[in-house]
Amino acid sequence: MPQGAPPLAQIESPSDLAALQQQAKDAKRFAQEQLDRDDFEPVRVGDTVLDRRALKTIIRNAEKTLEDEIPQRAQFLQQRQQAQQIAFEKFPFLKDKSSPEYVQAQQAYMQMPWLKNLPNSDWIIGVQIEGLKSLQAKDKKAGKPAKPSTPFSTKPPSGQSVVSSSGDARTPSGQRAAQTLEAMRQQMSKSGGVSANQAAQFLLARELAKQNR
């Protein structure tokens, strides 16, 4: 994701948001229970040893997720659903997989994945494609040669991987941390039921990812 991506940008559905909410609750309760023990000792979770500081970090991250990030993402998903409905009515090709315009729209998302951080991204892409079609029609009517259909810039925004002249990808350290965090999230989603320990590890990894940006 480019720099400035909104919190929980990887969450694409209300059901995923509900699952994350439960994970954050479980992690918070797990950390609180450990800190409340009279005979407290650092607890090992997988390869990580959680001391008091780490457990407090987990609680803070869980509270931030529950109180700020989840409501914000829920609002975004609602806005995107409303905007998509309008865009699909105005530009039916956005949901017609057999149309060339649909392919263009998917290419735009591939070239500029940060568009998904905008609730009205479908409308923006629809307007761009429709505008290009109009320009091509005018050029054809005027007898001008057709221009390549490249309405979208392929230049990666700040924070995305760049490729050197030798062909080697150079990935910023912050993006590598984000990729590690995403791998953990995917593993948690595949495992079905998520334990409090796993959720705690995930929230702690989020803090480490922030520090590596």
N, C-alpha and C positions, 0 to 999 in steps of 0.2 A: 504494500500500500504506500502511496506517496505521503510525504510529511503533511500533517494537518488532517489526516483521516479522522473522522468522528469516532468516539468510543463505540465499541461493539459493532464495528462495521462488518465483521464477518457473520453476524446474525442476520439471517434473511427471512425468517418467518416467526410469527407469534409463538409457535410451539417450541422452537429453539430458544426463544427468549424466556419462556416459562421454565424450560429445563435449566437454563443458566441461573434463573432466580432460585430454584431449589438447590442447585449446587452451592451458590453463595451462602444461602441460609445454613446448609449443612456444614460448610467450612467454618463459618462464624461460630456456630455452636461447638464444633470440635475444638477450635482454638480456645474458646471461653472455658470449656470443661477442663482442658489441660491446665490453664492458668489458675483455675479455682482449686486445684488439688493442693492439699496441705503438704504432701510429700512431693512437691513438683520436682521433676527432673526433665531435662531436654528429651524430647521424644523423637525417635527415628522414624521417618516416613520414606520408604524406598531408600534412595541414596542420600537423602537430605536429613540433617539433624535440625530440628526446630527448637530453638531456645526461646526465652521470653520475648526477645526483640522480634524474632521471626513470627511468633504467634500473634503479637500485637499488630504487626504489619498485615497479617492475614485478616484480622478483624477490621482494620481500617479499609483495606481493599474491598472486603465483602460489603461493608456499609456504604462505601462509595458506589459500588455496583448496584446495590439494592435501592439506594435513595436517589442517585443521580443518573447513572448511565442507563439502567433499564427503563425508567420512565422516558428518558430522552429518545432512546431507540424505539420504544413503543410508539411515540409520537411520530418519529420519522417514518416508520413502516406504515402507519395510518395515512400520512400525507402522501407517501409514494403510491399506495393503493388507489387513492382518490385521483392522483395525477395520471396514473396508468390508465384508469378507466376513461378519462377524457382523451388521452393520447390515442388509445386504441380506437375510439369512436371517430376521431379526426383522421387518423392514419391507420387504416385497417391492415396495411402491409406489415405493421410491426408485429402482428401475431399470425401472419400467413407465411408459414415456413417454406412454401413453394414459390414465393415471390423473390425476385432479385433484390428488391429493397430490403427485405428481411435479412438477406445475407449481408448487405451493406451495413445494416444496423448492428449485426453481430460483430462484424469486423471493427466497427467503431468502438465497441466495448472492449475488444481485444487490444486495440491500439491504445485506448485511453481508459483503463480500468477505474481510474478515479472518478469517472462519470457516475459510477454506481453510488458515489457518496452524495449525489444530488437527488432529492425526491422527484424532481421533474425531468430526469435524464431522458426518459422515453420521448417526452414532448420536444426536448432540445434536438434529439437525433431525428425525429420525424420532420421537424421544421427544416433542418439542414438538408435532408434527403429530398424533400419536396421542393425546396429552393433550388437545389442543383438540377432537378428534373426540369424546372421552369426555365432555368438559364440555358440548358441544353436544347430545349424546344425553341427558344428564341434564336439561338445560334443556327439551328438547323433551318429555321424559317428564313433567316437572313442569308443563308448560303455559306456560313462560316464553318470551318472544320470543327468537328466535335472535340471537346476538351476531355482529358482523362477525368474519370469520376473519382476524385480524391478530395472530398469536402473536409476531411478530418486530418489534423496534423498527426504525424507519427512520432514526433519528438517527445520523449518521455519527460514527465514533469519532475520537479525536484524531489529527490529521495528514491527514485526508481533506479533499477540497475542500468548501467551504461556499458557499452561494448567498446573496447579499445581497438586500435587499428590492427592488432594481431588476432582479434576475434575472441579474446578472453573477456568474460563478463566480470565486472568489478562491482561487487555488492557492498553497499554501506553496512557498517557494523550494526547500526540500528535496525536495518532490514533483516540481517541475519538473526538478530534476537527475536524479531517479530515472526520470522519463519519458524523458529524453534517453538515459540509460543503457539503458533497456529497448528504445528504438528501435535502438540500436547492436546489442544482442543479437539482435533479430529480423532485422536486416540480415545479421548473421553467419550466422544459421541458414539464411536463404534462399539464401546464396551457395554452399552445399554445402561444398566444401573451404575451410578457413579458413587463411590464411597466418599465419606467426609474427608478421608486422607487424600484422595485424588483431587478433590476440589480445593483442599488447602494447598497442595502442591501447585496447582494451577494459579491460584491467586498470588502465591509467593513468586512464581515465575514471572507474573505480570510486573511485579515491582522490579525484578532484576532487568527485565526488558526495558523498562523506563530509564533505568540508570545507564544502560548501554547505548541510548540514543545519542 
